[in-house]
Amino acid sequence: MSQNIPLTQLHEGQKAQVSMLLSTGNIRRRLQDLGIVAGTSIECVQKGPGGDPIAYKIRNTIIALRLEDVNTIIVTTKFK
């Protein structure tokens, strides 16, 4: 069973796969340049104080993203 959720809902240590980007313009391009495209595996590594920023492992690189930017990333999680 799988579920589509915003990336912000991943818990630390949880992995998912990017299914779509809802952002537009420059931020969409920037996220794509960072490797955040449909089909990419992503893992929530650590959440900052107050939940912002959040560190994610994307293509063997740790990237910290602002909460407002990751709200536009939809991921698919798998539950057993």
DSSP file (Angstrom, degrees, kcal/mol; ACC not computed):
  #  RESIDUE AA STRUCTURE BP1 BP2  ACC     N-H-->O    O-->H-N    N-H-->O    O-->H-N    TCO  KAPPA ALPHA  PHI   PSI    X-CA   Y-CA   Z-CA
    1    1 A M              0   0    0      0, 0.0    78,-3.0     0, 0.0     2,-0.3   0.000 360.0 360.0 360.0 136.1    0.0    0.0    0.0
    2    2 A S  E     -A   78   0A   0     76,-0.2     2,-0.4    78,-0.1    76,-0.2  -0.880 360.0-160.4-126.5 161.1    1.3    3.5   -0.8
    3    3 A Q  E     -A   77   0A   0     74,-2.1    74,-2.7    -2,-0.3     2,-0.5  -1.000  15.3-134.9-142.8 136.5    0.3    7.0    0.1
    4    4 A N  E     +A   76   0A   0     -2,-0.4    72,-0.2    72,-0.2    70,-0.0  -0.830  38.9 156.6 -93.1 125.2    1.0   10.4   -1.5
    5    5 A I  E     -A   75   0A   0     70,-2.5    70,-3.1    -2,-0.5     2,-0.1  -0.936  47.9 -88.6-140.2 160.6    1.9   13.0    1.1
    6    6 A P  E >   -A   74   0A   0      0, 0.0     3,-2.0     0, 0.0    68,-0.2  -0.464  41.6-116.9 -66.6 147.7    3.8   16.3    1.3
    7    7 A L  G >  S+     0   0    0     66,-2.8     3,-1.8    63,-0.7    64,-0.2   0.792 110.5  70.6 -57.2 -29.8    7.5   15.8    2.0
    8    8 A T  G 3  S+     0   0    0     62,-0.5    -1,-0.3     1,-0.3    63,-0.1   0.712  88.4  64.7 -62.1 -19.7    7.1   17.8    5.2
    9    9 A Q  G <  S+     0   0    0     -3,-2.0    -1,-0.3     2,-0.1    -2,-0.2   0.508  75.6 109.3 -85.7  -3.5    5.2   14.8    6.7
   10   10 A L    <   -     0   0    0     -3,-1.8     2,-0.2    -4,-0.2     3,-0.1  -0.489  64.8-135.8 -69.7 142.6    8.1   12.4    6.5
   11   11 A H    >   -     0   0    0     -2,-0.2     3,-2.4     1,-0.1    33,-0.4  -0.606  38.3 -76.2 -92.8 158.9    9.5   11.5    9.9
   12   12 A E  T 3  S+     0   0    0      1,-0.3    33,-0.2    -2,-0.2    -1,-0.1  -0.324 122.3  17.7 -55.6 131.1   13.3   11.4   10.6
   13   13 A G  T 3  S+     0   0    0     31,-3.7     2,-0.3     1,-0.3    -1,-0.3   0.275  96.1 126.2  88.6 -10.5   14.7    8.2    9.1
   14   14 A Q    <   -     0   0    0     -3,-2.4    30,-2.2    30,-0.2    -1,-0.3  -0.614  45.8-151.9 -85.2 141.0   11.7    7.6    6.9
   15   15 A K  E     +B   43   0A   0     -2,-0.3    63,-0.4    28,-0.2     2,-0.3  -0.808  20.4 160.9-112.3 152.7   12.3    7.2    3.1
   16   16 A A  E     -B   42   0A   0     26,-2.6    26,-2.7    -2,-0.3     2,-0.4  -0.911  33.9-112.1-154.3 179.0   10.0    8.0    0.2
   17   17 A Q  E     -BC  41  76A   0     59,-1.9    59,-3.1    -2,-0.3    24,-0.2  -0.987  32.8-114.1-125.2 132.8   10.0    8.6   -3.6
   18   18 A V  E     + C   0  75A   0     22,-2.9    21,-3.3    -2,-0.4    57,-0.3  -0.438  34.8 172.8 -65.0 130.5    9.3   11.9   -5.2
   19   19 A S  E     -     0   0A   0     55,-3.0     2,-0.3     1,-0.4    56,-0.2   0.718  59.8 -13.8-109.2 -32.6    6.1   11.7   -7.2
   20   20 A M  E     - C   0  74A   0     54,-1.8    54,-2.8    17,-0.1     2,-0.5  -0.984  49.9-129.8-165.7 158.0    5.6   15.4   -8.2
   21   21 A L  E     - C   0  73A   0     -2,-0.3    52,-0.2    52,-0.2    51,-0.0  -0.957  12.2-174.6-111.0 129.7    6.5   19.0   -7.7
   22   22 A L        +     0   0    0     50,-3.5    51,-0.1    -2,-0.5    -1,-0.1   0.529  55.5 101.9 -97.7  -9.1    3.8   21.6   -7.2
   23   23 A S        -     0   0    0     49,-0.5     2,-0.3    46,-0.1    -2,-0.1  -0.241  55.3-157.0 -72.6 164.0    6.1   24.6   -7.1
   24   24 A T    >>  +     0   0    0      4,-0.0     4,-0.8     5,-0.0     3,-0.7  -0.856  45.2   8.7-133.8 169.2    6.5   26.9  -10.1
   25   25 A G  H 3> S-     0   0    0     -2,-0.3     4,-1.9     1,-0.2     3,-0.2  -0.240 118.6  -8.4  66.8-143.5    9.1   29.3  -11.5
   26   26 A N  H 3> S+     0   0    0      1,-0.2     4,-2.5     2,-0.2    -1,-0.2   0.840 133.0  53.7 -62.5 -38.1   12.6   29.7  -10.0
   27   27 A I  H <> S+     0   0    0     -3,-0.7     4,-2.5     2,-0.2    -1,-0.2   0.889 107.5  51.8 -68.0 -36.7   12.0   27.5   -7.0
   28   28 A R  H  X S+     0   0    0     -4,-0.8     4,-2.3     2,-0.2    -1,-0.2   0.937 111.6  47.0 -61.2 -46.0   10.8   24.6   -9.2
   29   29 A R  H  X S+     0   0    0     -4,-1.9     4,-2.5     1,-0.2    -2,-0.2   0.904 111.4  51.5 -62.4 -42.1   13.9   24.9  -11.3
   30   30 A R  H  X S+     0   0    0     -4,-2.5     4,-1.5     2,-0.2    -1,-0.2   0.919 109.8  48.9 -62.6 -44.1   16.2   25.1   -8.2
   31   31 A L  H  <>S+     0   0    0     -4,-2.5     5,-2.4     1,-0.2     4,-0.2   0.907 112.0  49.3 -62.3 -41.5   14.6   21.9   -6.7
   32   32 A Q  H ><5S+     0   0    0     -4,-2.3     3,-1.5     1,-0.2    -1,-0.2   0.894 107.5  54.4 -64.5 -39.6   15.1   20.1  -10.0
   33   33 A D  H 3<5S+     0   0    0     -4,-2.5    -1,-0.2     1,-0.3    -2,-0.2   0.808 103.8  56.4 -63.2 -29.4   18.7   21.3  -10.2
   34   34 A L  T 3<5S-     0   0    0     -4,-1.5    -1,-0.3    -5,-0.2    -2,-0.2   0.498 127.4-101.4 -79.2  -4.0   19.2   19.7   -6.7
   35   35 A G  T < 5S+     0   0    0     -3,-1.5     2,-1.4    -4,-0.2    -3,-0.2   0.550  76.7 140.7  96.7   9.6   18.0   16.4   -8.2
   36   36 A I      < +     0   0    0     -5,-2.4     2,-0.3    -6,-0.2    -1,-0.2  -0.680  28.7 131.7 -90.0  89.3   14.4   16.5   -6.8
   37   37 A V    >   -     0   0    0     -2,-1.4     3,-2.1    -3,-0.1   -19,-0.3  -0.872  67.3 -65.4-132.6 164.2   12.5   15.1   -9.7
   38   38 A A  T 3  S+     0   0    0     -2,-0.3   -19,-0.2     1,-0.3     3,-0.1  -0.240 121.0  23.9 -53.8 132.7    9.9   12.4  -10.1
   39   39 A G  T 3  S+     0   0    0    -21,-3.3     2,-0.3     1,-0.3    -1,-0.3   0.251  87.4 132.8  96.5 -11.3   11.2    9.0   -9.1
   40   40 A T    <   -     0   0    0     -3,-2.1   -22,-2.9   -22,-0.1    -1,-0.3  -0.548  55.6-127.0 -76.9 134.8   14.1   10.2   -6.9
   41   41 A S  E     -B   17   0A   0     -2,-0.3    18,-0.6   -24,-0.2     2,-0.3  -0.591  31.4-176.8 -77.9 142.4   14.5    8.5   -3.5
   42   42 A I  E     -BD  16  58A   0    -26,-2.7   -26,-2.6    -2,-0.2     2,-0.4  -0.999  11.4-163.7-144.4 141.9   14.6   10.9   -0.6
   43   43 A E  E     -BD  15  57A   0     14,-1.6    14,-2.8    -2,-0.3     2,-0.7  -0.989  22.6-127.7-130.0 134.7   15.1   10.4    3.1
   44   44 A C  E     + D   0  56A   0    -30,-2.2   -31,-3.7    -2,-0.4    12,-0.2  -0.721  31.9 173.3 -79.5 117.9   14.4   12.7    6.0
   45   45 A V  E     -     0   0A   0     10,-2.7     2,-0.3    -2,-0.7    11,-0.2   0.892  57.9 -13.4 -93.6 -49.6   17.6   12.9    8.0
   46   46 A Q  E     - D   0  55A   0      9,-1.4     9,-3.5   -34,-0.1     2,-0.4  -0.978  52.2-139.6-159.6 141.0   17.0   15.6   10.6
   47   47 A K  E     - D   0  54A   0     -2,-0.3     7,-0.2     7,-0.2     3,-0.1  -0.866  27.2-128.6-103.2 137.8   14.5   18.4   11.4
   48   48 A G    >   -     0   0    0      5,-2.7     3,-2.8    -2,-0.4     2,-0.1  -0.140  47.8 -62.2 -74.0 174.4   15.8   21.7   12.7
   49   49 A P  G >  S+     0   0    0      0, 0.0     3,-0.9     0, 0.0    -1,-0.2  -0.385 130.9  12.2 -58.0 129.1   14.6   23.4   15.9
   50   50 A G  G 3  S-     0   0    0      1,-0.2    -2,-0.1    -3,-0.1     0, 0.0   0.528 129.9 -76.9  77.2   4.6   10.9   24.2   15.3
   51   51 A G  G <  S+     0   0    0     -3,-2.8    -1,-0.2     2,-0.1    -3,-0.1   0.578  93.6 135.0  84.8   9.9   10.9   22.0   12.3
   52   52 A D    <   +     0   0    0     -3,-0.9     2,-0.1    -5,-0.1    14,-0.1  -0.967  57.0  21.6-146.8 126.6   12.7   24.4    9.9
   53   53 A P  S    S-     0   0    0      0, 0.0    -5,-2.7     0, 0.0     2,-0.4   0.599  77.9-157.2 -79.6 176.5   15.0   23.8    8.0
   54   54 A I  E     -DE  47  65A   0     11,-2.5    11,-2.8    -7,-0.2     2,-0.4  -0.974   8.7-137.7-122.3 134.1   14.8   20.1    7.4
   55   55 A A  E     -DE  46  64A   0     -9,-3.5   -10,-2.7    -2,-0.4    -9,-1.4  -0.784  23.8-175.7 -94.2 131.9   17.8   18.0    6.2
   56   56 A Y  E     -DE  44  63A   0      7,-2.9     7,-3.1    -2,-0.4     2,-0.7  -0.948  25.3-131.4-126.3 146.0   17.1   15.4    3.5
   57   57 A K  E     +DE  43  62A   0    -14,-2.8   -14,-1.6    -2,-0.4     2,-0.4  -0.884  33.7 171.4 -96.7 117.1   19.4   12.8    1.9
   58   58 A I  E >   -DE  42  61A   0      3,-3.2     3,-1.0    -2,-0.7   -16,-0.1  -0.982  68.3 -17.3-130.7 117.8   19.0   13.0   -1.9
   59   59 A R  T 3  S-     0   0    0    -18,-0.6    -1,-0.1    -2,-0.4     3,-0.1   0.917 128.3 -51.4  52.6  49.3   21.3   11.1   -4.2
   60   60 A N  T 3  S+     0   0    0      1,-0.2     2,-0.4    -3,-0.0    -1,-0.3   0.685 119.5 107.5  62.7  22.7   23.8   10.5   -1.5
   61   61 A T  E <   -E   58   0A   0     -3,-1.0    -3,-3.2     2,-0.0     2,-0.5  -0.988  66.6-132.9-128.4 139.1   24.0   14.2   -0.6
   62   62 A I  E     -E   57   0A   0     -2,-0.4     2,-0.4    -5,-0.2    -5,-0.2  -0.820  28.9-179.5 -92.8 125.4   22.5   15.9    2.5
   63   63 A I  E     -E   56   0A   0     -7,-3.1    -7,-2.9    -2,-0.5     2,-0.5  -0.991  19.8-145.0-128.6 130.1   20.5   19.0    1.6
   64   64 A A  E     -E   55   0A   0     -2,-0.4     2,-0.3    -9,-0.3    -9,-0.2  -0.832  23.7-174.9 -94.7 128.2   18.8   21.3    4.0
   65   65 A L  E     -E   54   0A   0    -11,-2.8   -11,-2.5    -2,-0.5     2,-0.1  -0.924  25.9-110.0-125.1 147.9   15.5   22.8    2.7
   66   66 A R    >>  -     0   0    0     -2,-0.3     4,-1.9   -13,-0.2     3,-0.9  -0.431  27.6-119.7 -73.6 149.7   13.1   25.4    4.0
   67   67 A L  H 3> S+     0   0    0      1,-0.3     4,-1.3     2,-0.2   -59,-0.1   0.873 112.1  57.4 -56.6 -42.1    9.7   24.3    5.2
   68   68 A E  H 34 S+     0   0    0      1,-0.2    -1,-0.3     2,-0.2     4,-0.2   0.791 109.2  46.7 -63.7 -27.4    7.9   26.5    2.6
   69   69 A D  H X4 S+     0   0    0     -3,-0.9     3,-1.1     1,-0.2    -1,-0.2   0.863 109.6  50.6 -82.6 -37.7    9.8   24.8   -0.2
   70   70 A V  H >< S+     0   0    0     -4,-1.9     3,-1.4     1,-0.2   -63,-0.7   0.669  93.9  73.9 -78.1 -14.1    9.3   21.2    0.8
   71   71 A N  T 3< S+     0   0    0     -4,-1.3    -1,-0.2     1,-0.2    -2,-0.1   0.744  93.8  55.7 -64.3 -21.4    5.5   21.7    1.2
   72   72 A T  T <  S+     0   0    0     -3,-1.1   -50,-3.5    -4,-0.2     2,-0.6   0.403  89.0  90.2 -93.3   2.6    5.4   21.8   -2.6
   73   73 A I  E <   - C   0  21A   0     -3,-1.4   -66,-2.8   -52,-0.2     2,-0.5  -0.890  62.0-159.5-103.6 120.4    7.1   18.4   -3.0
   74   74 A I  E     -AC   6  20A   0    -54,-2.8   -55,-3.0    -2,-0.6   -54,-1.8  -0.856  13.6-174.8-100.9 129.7    4.7   15.4   -3.0
   75   75 A V  E     -AC   5  18A   0    -70,-3.1   -70,-2.5    -2,-0.5     2,-0.5  -0.828  22.2-129.1-122.3 160.5    6.2   12.0   -2.2
   76   76 A T  E     -AC   4  17A   0    -59,-3.1   -59,-1.9    -2,-0.3     2,-0.3  -0.946  23.5-168.1-110.2 124.4    5.0    8.4   -2.2
   77   77 A T  E     -A    3   0A   0    -74,-2.7   -74,-2.1    -2,-0.5     2,-0.5  -0.802  13.5-137.0-107.9 153.4    5.6    6.4    0.9
   78   78 A K  E     -A    2   0A   0    -63,-0.4     2,-0.4    -2,-0.3   -76,-0.2  -0.945  17.4-170.3-114.1 128.3    5.1    2.6    1.2
   79   79 A F              0   0    0    -78,-3.0    -2,-0.0    -2,-0.5     0, 0.0  -0.917 360.0 360.0-115.4 142.4    3.4    1.1    4.2
   80   80 A K              0   0    0     -2,-0.4    -1,-0.1   -78,-0.0   -78,-0.1   0.416 360.0 360.0 -96.8 360.0    3.3   -2.6    4.9
